[in-house]
Amino acid sequence: MEGLPKDKKIVLFDGVCNLCESSIQFIIKHDKKDIFRFVALQSELGKKITSYVGIDTKLVDSIILYEPGIAYYHKAQAALRIANEMSGWYSILGKLSFLGKYLNFVYDFIAKNRYKWYGKKESCLLPTPELRAKFL
């Protein structure tokens, strides 16, 4: 897909979910190698990317990791692959990314209840001026 940075991994997330926003803030804090860029699923670019890779956002409406020109991952596998790239002990979790498909039942349970447990915003996250470069 044209116009995306080829040297960055794109994290697509639910822009109105409080849990998702907290997760994005957590990733940014631990992304010491500046690997990730972020796009809300609800944005025009988010819709273009999911359409390009063939993801139905009615079925997958939480986290997607897109590596331009390589592959995409969703749910637990995306979370574990993201953890693998982060600093600190979180990268140890990433070594379990091969288990991602088997951990989706836990991921799905949390995703199904995320609005009830953590709440929901009326609109997508607006990054601070300092973080704006991390969002596409």
Chimera marker file (.cmm) of the C-alpha trace (Angstrom):
<marker_set name="trace">
<marker id="1" x="0.000" y="0.000" z="0.000" r="1" g="1" b="0" radius="0.5"/>
<marker id="2" x="1.402" y="3.385" z="-1.018" r="1" g="1" b="0" radius="0.5"/>
<marker id="3" x="2.154" y="6.200" z="1.381" r="1" g="1" b="0" radius="0.5"/>
<marker id="4" x="2.946" y="4.138" z="4.465" r="1" g="1" b="0" radius="0.5"/>
<marker id="5" x="6.405" y="4.105" z="6.010" r="1" g="1" b="0" radius="0.5"/>
<marker id="6" x="8.107" y="0.890" z="4.918" r="1" g="1" b="0" radius="0.5"/>
<marker id="7" x="10.441" y="0.810" z="7.917" r="1" g="1" b="0" radius="0.5"/>
<marker id="8" x="7.690" y="1.040" z="10.570" r="1" g="1" b="0" radius="0.5"/>
<marker id="9" x="5.118" y="-1.405" z="11.853" r="1" g="1" b="0" radius="0.5"/>
<marker id="10" x="1.572" y="-0.049" z="11.889" r="1" g="1" b="0" radius="0.5"/>
<marker id="11" x="-0.675" y="-0.674" z="14.897" r="1" g="1" b="0" radius="0.5"/>
<marker id="12" x="-4.347" y="-0.268" z="14.082" r="1" g="1" b="0" radius="0.5"/>
<marker id="13" x="-6.537" y="0.147" z="17.147" r="1" g="1" b="0" radius="0.5"/>
<marker id="14" x="-10.061" y="0.972" z="18.244" r="1" g="1" b="0" radius="0.5"/>
<marker id="15" x="-9.812" y="4.740" z="18.621" r="1" g="1" b="0" radius="0.5"/>
<marker id="16" x="-12.811" y="5.089" z="20.942" r="1" g="1" b="0" radius="0.5"/>
<marker id="17" x="-11.854" y="2.332" z="23.389" r="1" g="1" b="0" radius="0.5"/>
<marker id="18" x="-10.300" y="3.473" z="26.680" r="1" g="1" b="0" radius="0.5"/>
<marker id="19" x="-8.442" y="0.172" z="27.122" r="1" g="1" b="0" radius="0.5"/>
<marker id="20" x="-7.057" y="0.432" z="23.589" r="1" g="1" b="0" radius="0.5"/>
<marker id="21" x="-5.907" y="4.013" z="24.166" r="1" g="1" b="0" radius="0.5"/>
<marker id="22" x="-4.140" y="2.959" z="27.375" r="1" g="1" b="0" radius="0.5"/>
<marker id="23" x="-2.509" y="0.116" z="25.459" r="1" g="1" b="0" radius="0.5"/>
<marker id="24" x="-1.269" y="2.507" z="22.767" r="1" g="1" b="0" radius="0.5"/>
<marker id="25" x="0.185" y="4.813" z="25.432" r="1" g="1" b="0" radius="0.5"/>
<marker id="26" x="1.902" y="1.778" z="26.976" r="1" g="1" b="0" radius="0.5"/>
<marker id="27" x="3.372" y="0.726" z="23.616" r="1" g="1" b="0" radius="0.5"/>
<marker id="28" x="4.646" y="4.257" z="22.936" r="1" g="1" b="0" radius="0.5"/>
<marker id="29" x="6.321" y="4.369" z="26.347" r="1" g="1" b="0" radius="0.5"/>
<marker id="30" x="8.134" y="1.072" z="25.709" r="1" g="1" b="0" radius="0.5"/>
<marker id="31" x="8.891" y="1.570" z="21.996" r="1" g="1" b="0" radius="0.5"/>
<marker id="32" x="12.494" y="2.627" z="22.587" r="1" g="1" b="0" radius="0.5"/>
<marker id="33" x="13.538" y="1.697" z="19.034" r="1" g="1" b="0" radius="0.5"/>
<marker id="34" x="10.750" y="3.839" z="17.450" r="1" g="1" b="0" radius="0.5"/>
<marker id="35" x="9.345" y="0.882" z="15.527" r="1" g="1" b="0" radius="0.5"/>
<marker id="36" x="5.608" y="1.594" z="15.633" r="1" g="1" b="0" radius="0.5"/>
<marker id="37" x="3.173" y="4.025" z="14.073" r="1" g="1" b="0" radius="0.5"/>
<marker id="38" x="-0.477" y="4.145" z="15.051" r="1" g="1" b="0" radius="0.5"/>
<marker id="39" x="-3.763" y="4.459" z="13.169" r="1" g="1" b="0" radius="0.5"/>
<marker id="40" x="-7.301" y="4.354" z="14.531" r="1" g="1" b="0" radius="0.5"/>
<marker id="41" x="-9.454" y="1.730" z="12.818" r="1" g="1" b="0" radius="0.5"/>
<marker id="42" x="-12.207" y="4.338" z="12.469" r="1" g="1" b="0" radius="0.5"/>
<marker id="43" x="-10.000" y="6.781" z="10.527" r="1" g="1" b="0" radius="0.5"/>
<marker id="44" x="-9.942" y="6.990" z="6.735" r="1" g="1" b="0" radius="0.5"/>
<marker id="45" x="-6.421" y="5.554" z="6.655" r="1" g="1" b="0" radius="0.5"/>
<marker id="46" x="-7.438" y="2.773" z="9.056" r="1" g="1" b="0" radius="0.5"/>
<marker id="47" x="-10.314" y="1.848" z="6.745" r="1" g="1" b="0" radius="0.5"/>
<marker id="48" x="-8.010" y="1.910" z="3.699" r="1" g="1" b="0" radius="0.5"/>
<marker id="49" x="-5.440" y="-0.350" z="5.352" r="1" g="1" b="0" radius="0.5"/>
<marker id="50" x="-8.001" y="-2.900" z="6.577" r="1" g="1" b="0" radius="0.5"/>
<marker id="51" x="-9.641" y="-2.928" z="3.166" r="1" g="1" b="0" radius="0.5"/>
<marker id="52" x="-6.260" y="-3.341" z="1.458" r="1" g="1" b="0" radius="0.5"/>
<marker id="53" x="-5.303" y="-6.366" z="3.560" r="1" g="1" b="0" radius="0.5"/>
<marker id="54" x="-8.833" y="-7.801" z="3.449" r="1" g="1" b="0" radius="0.5"/>
<marker id="55" x="-9.845" y="-7.523" z="7.097" r="1" g="1" b="0" radius="0.5"/>
<marker id="56" x="-13.525" y="-7.219" z="7.915" r="1" g="1" b="0" radius="0.5"/>
<marker id="57" x="-13.630" y="-4.817" z="10.872" r="1" g="1" b="0" radius="0.5"/>
<marker id="58" x="-17.007" y="-6.213" z="11.863" r="1" g="1" b="0" radius="0.5"/>
<marker id="59" x="-15.153" y="-9.411" z="12.783" r="1" g="1" b="0" radius="0.5"/>
<marker id="60" x="-11.873" y="-7.888" z="13.995" r="1" g="1" b="0" radius="0.5"/>
<marker id="61" x="-12.466" y="-4.582" z="15.733" r="1" g="1" b="0" radius="0.5"/>
<marker id="62" x="-9.629" y="-4.349" z="18.195" r="1" g="1" b="0" radius="0.5"/>
<marker id="63" x="-5.887" y="-4.558" z="17.454" r="1" g="1" b="0" radius="0.5"/>
<marker id="64" x="-4.133" y="-5.285" z="14.172" r="1" g="1" b="0" radius="0.5"/>
<marker id="65" x="-0.400" y="-5.166" z="13.537" r="1" g="1" b="0" radius="0.5"/>
<marker id="66" x="0.407" y="-4.451" z="9.902" r="1" g="1" b="0" radius="0.5"/>
<marker id="67" x="3.953" y="-4.831" z="8.627" r="1" g="1" b="0" radius="0.5"/>
<marker id="68" x="3.836" y="-3.143" z="5.195" r="1" g="1" b="0" radius="0.5"/>
<marker id="69" x="4.880" y="-5.493" z="2.429" r="1" g="1" b="0" radius="0.5"/>
<marker id="70" x="5.263" y="-8.411" z="4.833" r="1" g="1" b="0" radius="0.5"/>
<marker id="71" x="2.154" y="-9.520" z="6.763" r="1" g="1" b="0" radius="0.5"/>
<marker id="72" x="-0.542" y="-8.571" z="9.224" r="1" g="1" b="0" radius="0.5"/>
<marker id="73" x="-1.539" y="-10.059" z="12.564" r="1" g="1" b="0" radius="0.5"/>
<marker id="74" x="-4.534" y="-9.542" z="14.801" r="1" g="1" b="0" radius="0.5"/>
<marker id="75" x="-5.797" y="-10.258" z="18.289" r="1" g="1" b="0" radius="0.5"/>
<marker id="76" x="-3.396" y="-12.107" z="20.628" r="1" g="1" b="0" radius="0.5"/>
<marker id="77" x="-0.826" y="-12.740" z="17.910" r="1" g="1" b="0" radius="0.5"/>
<marker id="78" x="-0.601" y="-8.993" z="17.192" r="1" g="1" b="0" radius="0.5"/>
<marker id="79" x="-0.260" y="-8.194" z="20.903" r="1" g="1" b="0" radius="0.5"/>
<marker id="80" x="2.525" y="-10.748" z="21.350" r="1" g="1" b="0" radius="0.5"/>
<marker id="81" x="4.396" y="-9.565" z="18.250" r="1" g="1" b="0" radius="0.5"/>
<marker id="82" x="4.184" y="-5.986" z="19.519" r="1" g="1" b="0" radius="0.5"/>
<marker id="83" x="5.507" y="-7.110" z="22.919" r="1" g="1" b="0" radius="0.5"/>
<marker id="84" x="8.434" y="-8.775" z="21.158" r="1" g="1" b="0" radius="0.5"/>
<marker id="85" x="9.586" y="-5.382" z="19.838" r="1" g="1" b="0" radius="0.5"/>
<marker id="86" x="9.254" y="-3.474" z="23.106" r="1" g="1" b="0" radius="0.5"/>
<marker id="87" x="11.982" y="-2.778" z="25.623" r="1" g="1" b="0" radius="0.5"/>
<marker id="88" x="12.254" y="-4.543" z="28.950" r="1" g="1" b="0" radius="0.5"/>
<marker id="89" x="10.876" y="-7.881" z="29.996" r="1" g="1" b="0" radius="0.5"/>
<marker id="90" x="7.834" y="-7.450" z="27.711" r="1" g="1" b="0" radius="0.5"/>
<marker id="91" x="9.922" y="-8.730" z="24.827" r="1" g="1" b="0" radius="0.5"/>
<marker id="92" x="9.990" y="-12.109" z="26.583" r="1" g="1" b="0" radius="0.5"/>
<marker id="93" x="6.212" y="-12.338" z="26.046" r="1" g="1" b="0" radius="0.5"/>
<marker id="94" x="6.831" y="-11.787" z="22.360" r="1" g="1" b="0" radius="0.5"/>
<marker id="95" x="8.754" y="-15.029" z="22.174" r="1" g="1" b="0" radius="0.5"/>
<marker id="96" x="5.377" y="-16.716" z="22.704" r="1" g="1" b="0" radius="0.5"/>
<marker id="97" x="3.857" y="-15.221" z="19.540" r="1" g="1" b="0" radius="0.5"/>
<marker id="98" x="3.554" y="-18.696" z="18.025" r="1" g="1" b="0" radius="0.5"/>
<marker id="99" x="0.873" y="-19.319" z="20.694" r="1" g="1" b="0" radius="0.5"/>
<marker id="100" x="-1.169" y="-16.315" z="19.562" r="1" g="1" b="0" radius="0.5"/>
<marker id="101" x="-3.920" y="-18.287" z="17.837" r="1" g="1" b="0" radius="0.5"/>
<marker id="102" x="-4.341" y="-20.440" z="20.927" r="1" g="1" b="0" radius="0.5"/>
<marker id="103" x="-4.626" y="-17.420" z="23.225" r="1" g="1" b="0" radius="0.5"/>
<marker id="104" x="-7.326" y="-15.710" z="21.166" r="1" g="1" b="0" radius="0.5"/>
<marker id="105" x="-10.082" y="-17.037" z="23.435" r="1" g="1" b="0" radius="0.5"/>
<marker id="106" x="-8.626" y="-14.921" z="26.295" r="1" g="1" b="0" radius="0.5"/>
<marker id="107" x="-8.154" y="-11.976" z="23.973" r="1" g="1" b="0" radius="0.5"/>
<marker id="108" x="-11.720" y="-12.291" z="22.644" r="1" g="1" b="0" radius="0.5"/>
<marker id="109" x="-13.153" y="-12.387" z="26.181" r="1" g="1" b="0" radius="0.5"/>
<marker id="110" x="-11.371" y="-9.164" z="27.118" r="1" g="1" b="0" radius="0.5"/>
<marker id="111" x="-12.208" y="-7.500" z="23.786" r="1" g="1" b="0" radius="0.5"/>
<marker id="112" x="-15.880" y="-8.420" z="24.128" r="1" g="1" b="0" radius="0.5"/>
<marker id="113" x="-16.059" y="-6.743" z="27.554" r="1" g="1" b="0" radius="0.5"/>
<marker id="114" x="-13.667" y="-3.828" z="27.045" r="1" g="1" b="0" radius="0.5"/>
<marker id="115" x="-16.324" y="-1.120" z="26.718" r="1" g="1" b="0" radius="0.5"/>
<marker id="116" x="-18.202" y="-2.401" z="29.770" r="1" g="1" b="0" radius="0.5"/>
<marker id="117" x="-15.063" y="-2.627" z="31.909" r="1" g="1" b="0" radius="0.5"/>
<marker id="118" x="-13.042" y="0.359" z="30.662" r="1" g="1" b="0" radius="0.5"/>
<marker id="119" x="-15.539" y="2.620" z="28.920" r="1" g="1" b="0" radius="0.5"/>
<marker id="120" x="-15.708" y="4.230" z="25.538" r="1" g="1" b="0" radius="0.5"/>
<marker id="121" x="-15.079" y="7.722" z="24.143" r="1" g="1" b="0" radius="0.5"/>
<marker id="122" x="-17.294" y="9.706" z="21.805" r="1" g="1" b="0" radius="0.5"/>
<marker id="123" x="-14.406" y="10.262" z="19.381" r="1" g="1" b="0" radius="0.5"/>
<marker id="124" x="-10.945" y="8.923" z="18.580" r="1" g="1" b="0" radius="0.5"/>
<marker id="125" x="-7.796" y="9.700" z="20.521" r="1" g="1" b="0" radius="0.5"/>
<marker id="126" x="-6.189" y="13.038" z="19.696" r="1" g="1" b="0" radius="0.5"/>
<marker id="127" x="-2.421" y="12.758" z="20.200" r="1" g="1" b="0" radius="0.5"/>
<marker id="128" x="-0.505" y="15.487" z="21.960" r="1" g="1" b="0" radius="0.5"/>
<marker id="129" x="1.806" y="17.600" z="19.802" r="1" g="1" b="0" radius="0.5"/>
<marker id="130" x="4.778" y="15.595" z="21.133" r="1" g="1" b="0" radius="0.5"/>
<marker id="131" x="3.214" y="12.302" z="19.999" r="1" g="1" b="0" radius="0.5"/>
<marker id="132" x="1.693" y="13.472" z="16.717" r="1" g="1" b="0" radius="0.5"/>
<marker id="133" x="4.601" y="12.061" z="14.642" r="1" g="1" b="0" radius="0.5"/>
<marker id="134" x="3.749" y="8.562" z="15.894" r="1" g="1" b="0" radius="0.5"/>
<marker id="135" x="0.232" y="8.710" z="14.409" r="1" g="1" b="0" radius="0.5"/>
<marker id="136" x="-0.482" y="8.419" z="10.688" r="1" g="1" b="0" radius="0.5"/>
<link id1="1" id2="2" r="1" g="1" b="0" radius="0.2"/>
<link id1="2" id2="3" r="1" g="1" b="0" radius="0.2"/>
<link id1="3" id2="4" r="1" g="1" b="0" radius="0.2"/>
<link id1="4" id2="5" r="1" g="1" b="0" radius="0.2"/>
<link id1="5" id2="6" r="1" g="1" b="0" radius="0.2"/>
<link id1="6" id2="7" r="1" g="1" b="0" radius="0.2"/>
<link id1="7" id2="8" r="1" g="1" b="0" radius="0.2"/>
<link id1="8" id2="9" r="1" g="1" b="0" radius="0.2"/>
<link id1="9" id2="10" r="1" g="1" b="0" radius="0.2"/>
<link id1="10" id2="11" r="1" g="1" b="0" radius="0.2"/>
<link id1="11" id2="12" r="1" g="1" b="0" radius="0.2"/>
<link id1="12" id2="13" r="1" g="1" b="0" radius="0.2"/>
<link id1="13" id2="14" r="1" g="1" b="0" radius="0.2"/>
<link id1="14" id2="15" r="1" g="1" b="0" radius="0.2"/>
<link id1="15" id2="16" r="1" g="1" b="0" radius="0.2"/>
<link id1="16" id2="17" r="1" g="1" b="0" radius="0.2"/>
<link id1="17" id2="18" r="1" g="1" b="0" radius="0.2"/>
<link id1="18" id2="19" r="1" g="1" b="0" radius="0.2"/>
<link id1="19" id2="20" r="1" g="1" b="0" radius="0.2"/>
<link id1="20" id2="21" r="1" g="1" b="0" radius="0.2"/>
<link id1="21" id2="22" r="1" g="1" b="0" radius="0.2"/>
<link id1="22" id2="23" r="1" g="1" b="0" radius="0.2"/>
<link id1="23" id2="24" r="1" g="1" b="0" radius="0.2"/>
<link id1="24" id2="25" r="1" g="1" b="0" radius="0.2"/>
<link id1="25" id2="26" r="1" g="1" b="0" radius="0.2"/>
<link id1="26" id2="27" r="1" g="1" b="0" radius="0.2"/>
<link id1="27" id2="28" r="1" g="1" b="0" radius="0.2"/>
<link id1="28" id2="29" r="1" g="1" b="0" radius="0.2"/>
<link id1="29" id2="30" r="1" g="1" b="0" radius="0.2"/>
<link id1="30" id2="31" r="1" g="1" b="0" radius="0.2"/>
<link id1="31" id2="32" r="1" g="1" b="0" radius="0.2"/>
<link id1="32" id2="33" r="1" g="1" b="0" radius="0.2"/>
<link id1="33" id2="34" r="1" g="1" b="0" radius="0.2"/>
<link id1="34" id2="35" r="1" g="1" b="0" radius="0.2"/>
<link id1="35" id2="36" r="1" g="1" b="0" radius="0.2"/>
<link id1="36" id2="37" r="1" g="1" b="0" radius="0.2"/>
<link id1="37" id2="38" r="1" g="1" b="0" radius="0.2"/>
<link id1="38" id2="39" r="1" g="1" b="0" radius="0.2"/>
<link id1="39" id2="40" r="1" g="1" b="0" radius="0.2"/>
<link id1="40" id2="41" r="1" g="1" b="0" radius="0.2"/>
<link id1="41" id2="42" r="1" g="1" b="0" radius="0.2"/>
<link id1="42" id2="43" r="1" g="1" b="0" radius="0.2"/>
<link id1="43" id2="44" r="1" g="1" b="0" radius="0.2"/>
<link id1="44" id2="45" r="1" g="1" b="0" radius="0.2"/>
<link id1="45" id2="46" r="1" g="1" b="0" radius="0.2"/>
<link id1="46" id2="47" r="1" g="1" b="0" radius="0.2"/>
<link id1="47" id2="48" r="1" g="1" b="0" radius="0.2"/>
<link id1="48" id2="49" r="1" g="1" b="0" radius="0.2"/>
<link id1="49" id2="50" r="1" g="1" b="0" radius="0.2"/>
<link id1="50" id2="51" r="1" g="1" b="0" radius="0.2"/>
<link id1="51" id2="52" r="1" g="1" b="0" radius="0.2"/>
<link id1="52" id2="53" r="1" g="1" b="0" radius="0.2"/>
<link id1="53" id2="54" r="1" g="1" b="0" radius="0.2"/>
<link id1="54" id2="55" r="1" g="1" b="0" radius="0.2"/>
<link id1="55" id2="56" r="1" g="1" b="0" radius="0.2"/>
<link id1="56" id2="57" r="1" g="1" b="0" radius="0.2"/>
<link id1="57" id2="58" r="1" g="1" b="0" radius="0.2"/>
<link id1="58" id2="59" r="1" g="1" b="0" radius="0.2"/>
<link id1="59" id2="60" r="1" g="1" b="0" radius="0.2"/>
<link id1="60" id2="61" r="1" g="1" b="0" radius="0.2"/>
<link id1="61" id2="62" r="1" g="1" b="0" radius="0.2"/>
<link id1="62" id2="63" r="1" g="1" b="0" radius="0.2"/>
<link id1="63" id2="64" r="1" g="1" b="0" radius="0.2"/>
<link id1="64" id2="65" r="1" g="1" b="0" radius="0.2"/>
<link id1="65" id2="66" r="1" g="1" b="0" radius="0.2"/>
<link id1="66" id2="67" r="1" g="1" b="0" radius="0.2"/>
<link id1="67" id2="68" r="1" g="1" b="0" radius="0.2"/>
<link id1="68" id2="69" r="1" g="1" b="0" radius="0.2"/>
<link id1="69" id2="70" r="1" g="1" b="0" radius="0.2"/>
<link id1="70" id2="71" r="1" g="1" b="0" radius="0.2"/>
<link id1="71" id2="72" r="1" g="1" b="0" radius="0.2"/>
<link id1="72" id2="73" r="1" g="1" b="0" radius="0.2"/>
<link id1="73" id2="74" r="1" g="1" b="0" radius="0.2"/>
<link id1="74" id2="75" r="1" g="1" b="0" radius="0.2"/>
<link id1="75" id2="76" r="1" g="1" b="0" radius="0.2"/>
<link id1="76" id2="77" r="1" g="1" b="0" radius="0.2"/>
<link id1="77" id2="78" r="1" g="1" b="0" radius="0.2"/>
<link id1="78" id2="79" r="1" g="1" b="0" radius="0.2"/>
<link id1="79" id2="80" r="1" g="1" b="0" radius="0.2"/>
<link id1="80" id2="81" r="1" g="1" b="0" radius="0.2"/>
<link id1="81" id2="82" r="1" g="1" b="0" radius="0.2"/>
<link id1="82" id2="83" r="1" g="1" b="0" radius="0.2"/>
<link id1="83" id2="84" r="1" g="1" b="0" radius="0.2"/>
<link id1="84" id2="85" r="1" g="1" b="0" radius="0.2"/>
<link id1="85" id2="86" r="1" g="1" b="0" radius="0.2"/>
<link id1="86" id2="87" r="1" g="1" b="0" radius="0.2"/>
<link id1="87" id2="88" r="1" g="1" b="0" radius="0.2"/>
<link id1="88" id2="89" r="1" g="1" b="0" radius="0.2"/>
<link id1="89" id2="90" r="1" g="1" b="0" radius="0.2"/>
<link id1="90" id2="91" r="1" g="1" b="0" radius="0.2"/>
<link id1="91" id2="92" r="1" g="1" b="0" radius="0.2"/>
<link id1="92" id2="93" r="1" g="1" b="0" radius="0.2"/>
<link id1="93" id2="94" r="1" g="1" b="0" radius="0.2"/>
<link id1="94" id2="95" r="1" g="1" b="0" radius="0.2"/>
<link id1="95" id2="96" r="1" g="1" b="0" radius="0.2"/>
<link id1="96" id2="97" r="1" g="1" b="0" radius="0.2"/>
<link id1="97" id2="98" r="1" g="1" b="0" radius="0.2"/>
<link id1="98" id2="99" r="1" g="1" b="0" radius="0.2"/>
<link id1="99" id2="100" r="1" g="1" b="0" radius="0.2"/>
<link id1="100" id2="101" r="1" g="1" b="0" radius="0.2"/>
<link id1="101" id2="102" r="1" g="1" b="0" radius="0.2"/>
<link id1="102" id2="103" r="1" g="1" b="0" radius="0.2"/>
<link id1="103" id2="104" r="1" g="1" b="0" radius="0.2"/>
<link id1="104" id2="105" r="1" g="1" b="0" radius="0.2"/>
<link id1="105" id2="106" r="1" g="1" b="0" radius="0.2"/>
<link id1="106" id2="107" r="1" g="1" b="0" radius="0.2"/>
<link id1="107" id2="108" r="1" g="1" b="0" radius="0.2"/>
<link id1="108" id2="109" r="1" g="1" b="0" radius="0.2"/>
<link id1="109" id2="110" r="1" g="1" b="0" radius="0.2"/>
<link id1="110" id2="111" r="1" g="1" b="0" radius="0.2"/>
<link id1="111" id2="112" r="1" g="1" b="0" radius="0.2"/>
<link id1="112" id2="113" r="1" g="1" b="0" radius="0.2"/>
<link id1="113" id2="114" r="1" g="1" b="0" radius="0.2"/>
<link id1="114" id2="115" r="1" g="1" b="0" radius="0.2"/>
<link id1="115" id2="116" r="1" g="1" b="0" radius="0.2"/>
<link id1="116" id2="117" r="1" g="1" b="0" radius="0.2"/>
<link id1="117" id2="118" r="1" g="1" b="0" radius="0.2"/>
<link id1="118" id2="119" r="1" g="1" b="0" radius="0.2"/>
<link id1="119" id2="120" r="1" g="1" b="0" radius="0.2"/>
<link id1="120" id2="121" r="1" g="1" b="0" radius="0.2"/>
<link id1="121" id2="122" r="1" g="1" b="0" radius="0.2"/>
<link id1="122" id2="123" r="1" g="1" b="0" radius="0.2"/>
<link id1="123" id2="124" r="1" g="1" b="0" radius="0.2"/>
<link id1="124" id2="125" r="1" g="1" b="0" radius="0.2"/>
<link id1="125" id2="126" r="1" g="1" b="0" radius="0.2"/>
<link id1="126" id2="127" r="1" g="1" b="0" radius="0.2"/>
<link id1="127" id2="128" r="1" g="1" b="0" radius="0.2"/>
<link id1="128" id2="129" r="1" g="1" b="0" radius="0.2"/>
<link id1="129" id2="130" r="1" g="1" b="0" radius="0.2"/>
<link id1="130" id2="131" r="1" g="1" b="0" radius="0.2"/>
<link id1="131" id2="132" r="1" g="1" b="0" radius="0.2"/>
<link id1="132" id2="133" r="1" g="1" b="0" radius="0.2"/>
<link id1="133" id2="134" r="1" g="1" b="0" radius="0.2"/>
<link id1="134" id2="135" r="1" g="1" b="0" radius="0.2"/>
<link id1="135" id2="136" r="1" g="1" b="0" radius="0.2"/>
</marker_set>
